[in-house]
């Protein structure tokens, strides 16, 4: 069964939250697709993942590369899965793909201060429940640590 994690951003940006989540996915041996909704945003995330810290490296590429199928992390704007990812991150209001059940895990990261993002997340939650996915909701506590909410 596909597990869907909803990460509600509060007082943190996607750029702060995404790299550690990607590192955890790679540590588990998973391939990842990060789906955004625009080329500009995907390019900005690509640049950020190369420079977010001096002592870490996240092997990744965009969907434009010839060897996309070989990439452990692929940044994309379409709903396909060229690298055979087990995990798909949905950012910037990207919606659940039609083949969501083909993933081990989906991670929807949304900005809690953006009304449109909240609407997309709520619609995705309803869709996940209707499809029988195991959906969980996560928020940061006062120390900035992710906590599962009921």
C-alpha positions as a Python dict, from the first residue, in 0.01 Angstrom:
ca = {
    (1, 'X'): (0, 0, 0),
    (2, 'X'): (126, 347, -86),
    (3, 'X'): (213, 559, 213),
    (4, 'X'): (150, 934, 172),
    (5, 'X'): (313, 1182, 408),
    (6, 'X'): (182, 1538, 420),
    (7, 'X'): (447, 1782, 546),
    (8, 'X'): (297, 2116, 652),
    (9, 'X'): (562, 2388, 626),
    (10, 'X'): (548, 2642, 906),
    (11, 'X'): (832, 2884, 974),
    (12, 'X'): (1055, 2680, 741),
    (13, 'X'): (1109, 2692, 369),
    (14, 'X'): (1109, 2405, 125),
    (15, 'X'): (1480, 2471, 73),
    (16, 'X'): (1544, 2402, 443),
    (17, 'X'): (1322, 2093, 464),
    (18, 'X'): (1381, 1911, 135),
    (19, 'X'): (1754, 1822, 153),
    (20, 'X'): (1736, 1629, 484),
    (21, 'X'): (1428, 1441, 363),
    (22, 'X'): (1608, 1349, 42),
    (23, 'X'): (1913, 1237, 239),
    (24, 'X'): (1694, 1005, 448),
    (25, 'X'): (1539, 859, 132),
    (26, 'X'): (1879, 785, -19),
    (27, 'X'): (1998, 632, 310),
    (28, 'X'): (1709, 385, 278),
    (29, 'X'): (1822, 292, -71),
    (30, 'X'): (1528, 457, -245),
    (31, 'X'): (1531, 635, -578),
    (32, 'X'): (1342, 964, -574),
    (33, 'X'): (1154, 1195, -807),
    (34, 'X'): (1090, 1550, -689),
    (35, 'X'): (805, 1697, -890),
    (36, 'X'): (760, 2072, -909),
    (37, 'X'): (516, 2267, -1124),
    (38, 'X'): (752, 2484, -1330),
    (39, 'X'): (1088, 2461, -1502),
    (40, 'X'): (1210, 2773, -1322),
    (41, 'X'): (1131, 2625, -982),
    (42, 'X'): (1289, 2290, -1070),
    (43, 'X'): (1601, 2474, -1187),
    (44, 'X'): (1612, 2674, -861),
    (45, 'X'): (1586, 2353, -658),
    (46, 'X'): (1858, 2197, -875),
    (47, 'X'): (2094, 2487, -798),
    (48, 'X'): (2004, 2475, -429),
    (49, 'X'): (2073, 2102, -394),
    (50, 'X'): (2428, 2157, -519),
    (51, 'X'): (2500, 2432, -267),
    (52, 'X'): (2276, 2385, 40),
    (53, 'X'): (2570, 2277, 256),
    (54, 'X'): (2945, 2253, 210),
    (55, 'X'): (2987, 1912, 376),
    (56, 'X'): (2718, 1712, 200),
    (57, 'X'): (2637, 1594, -150),
    (58, 'X'): (2305, 1487, -295),
    (59, 'X'): (2350, 1312, -630),
    (60, 'X'): (2075, 1442, -853),
    (61, 'X'): (1985, 1578, -1197),
    (62, 'X'): (1691, 1723, -1383),
    (63, 'X'): (1466, 1539, -1624),
    (64, 'X'): (1659, 1699, -1913),
    (65, 'X'): (1969, 1478, -1879),
    (66, 'X'): (2022, 1186, -2114),
    (67, 'X'): (2085, 944, -1829),
    (68, 'X'): (1774, 1036, -1626),
    (69, 'X'): (1702, 666, -1568),
    (70, 'X'): (2030, 631, -1375),
    (71, 'X'): (1978, 923, -1136),
    (72, 'X'): (1909, 849, -768),
    (73, 'X'): (1725, 1183, -737),
    (74, 'X'): (1551, 1333, -1036),
    (75, 'X'): (1391, 1677, -1043),
    (76, 'X'): (1093, 1682, -1278),
    (77, 'X'): (784, 1876, -1376),
    (78, 'X'): (590, 1590, -1534),
    (79, 'X'): (416, 1299, -1360),
    (80, 'X'): (630, 1026, -1520),
    (81, 'X'): (888, 814, -1337),
    (82, 'X'): (1198, 793, -1560),
    (83, 'X'): (1437, 674, -1287),
    (84, 'X'): (1210, 404, -1140),
    (85, 'X'): (1169, 595, -814),
    (86, 'X'): (1006, 434, -512),
    (87, 'X'): (943, 776, -356),
    (88, 'X'): (789, 1083, -512),
    (89, 'X'): (804, 1427, -353),
    (90, 'X'): (535, 1670, -463),
    (91, 'X'): (628, 2035, -410),
    (92, 'X'): (497, 2374, -523),
    (93, 'X'): (138, 2246, -547),
    (94, 'X'): (219, 1949, -770),
    (95, 'X'): (-74, 1707, -759),
    (96, 'X'): (-83, 1332, -703),
    (97, 'X'): (0, 1142, -1022),
    (98, 'X'): (-249, 893, -1164),
    (99, 'X'): (-2, 611, -1089),
    (100, 'X'): (50, 706, -721),
    (101, 'X'): (-16, 346, -615),
    (102, 'X'): (304, 247, -798),
    (103, 'X'): (516, 424, -538),
    (104, 'X'): (617, 298, -197),
    (105, 'X'): (587, 650, -59),
    (106, 'X'): (456, 987, -171),
    (107, 'X'): (561, 1301, 18),
    (108, 'X'): (352, 1612, -32),
    (109, 'X'): (525, 1922, 106),
    (110, 'X'): (302, 2229, 125),
    (111, 'X'): (319, 2583, 257),
    (112, 'X'): (69, 2630, 538),
    (113, 'X'): (54, 3005, 477),
    (114, 'X'): (-57, 2970, 115),
    (115, 'X'): (-432, 2929, 60),
    (116, 'X'): (-387, 2762, -279),
    (117, 'X'): (-133, 2517, -135),
    (118, 'X'): (-373, 2430, 148),
    (119, 'X'): (-652, 2365, -102),
    (120, 'X'): (-425, 2138, -310),
    (121, 'X'): (-315, 1950, 3),
    (122, 'X'): (-675, 1904, 123),
    (123, 'X'): (-783, 1774, -217),
    (124, 'X'): (-486, 1535, -218),
    (125, 'X'): (-575, 1415, 134),
    (126, 'X'): (-931, 1338, 21),
    (127, 'X'): (-799, 1163, -291),
    (128, 'X'): (-555, 954, -83),
    (129, 'X'): (-827, 844, 157),
    (130, 'X'): (-1055, 753, -135),
    (131, 'X'): (-779, 540, -289),
    (132, 'X'): (-711, 364, 40),
    (133, 'X'): (-360, 502, 87),
    (134, 'X'): (-207, 525, 434),
    (135, 'X'): (-195, 904, 479),
    (136, 'X'): (-23, 1082, 768),
    (137, 'X'): (5, 1450, 852),
    (138, 'X'): (325, 1606, 989),
    (139, 'X'): (393, 1945, 1147),
    (140, 'X'): (695, 2091, 1320),
    (141, 'X'): (692, 2138, 1695),
    (142, 'X'): (826, 2442, 1881),
    (143, 'X'): (1181, 2307, 1838),
    (144, 'X'): (1140, 2261, 1463),
    (145, 'X'): (1121, 1880, 1475),
    (146, 'X'): (864, 1695, 1265),
    (147, 'X'): (579, 1549, 1468),
    (148, 'X'): (308, 1317, 1340),
    (149, 'X'): (-36, 1459, 1412),
    (150, 'X'): (-365, 1271, 1444),
}
